[in-house]
Amino acid sequence: MKVGDQIAEVLDIHTNLSDAERRARVLDVMKAVRLPEPERMIRRHPTNLGRQRQRIMIAAALVLDPVLLIADGAEPPRSTSHAGADLEADQGVAPAAQHRRAVHHA
């Protein structure tokens, strides 16, 4: 299944959006996580994405505009705060320090 279809499936289950609206939302969220060439990326299979797979998973997690998103991974704390700053800049929200506290496990 192509990554665009995988992300759109979440919208199909949880919303009443039309096919065109789902596609537009998928492209919007892919742009928000700065995937290169979203129009081309939407038609690719996960096995052909290389390092972009993590961004696809983040896009899928953000597609329903969650109030809270908890992500766990091997990224060092510095990378995590940069990723949060990127999303804040794209979405026009206040800095992360005002909304949440990062907890890092050793």
Secondary structure, 3 states (H helix, E strand, C coil): CCHHHHHHHHHHHHCCCCHHHHHHHHHHHHHHCCCCCHHHHCCCCHHHCHHHHHHHHHHHHHCCCCCCCCCCCCCCHHHHHHHHHHHHHHHCCCCHHHCCCCCCCC
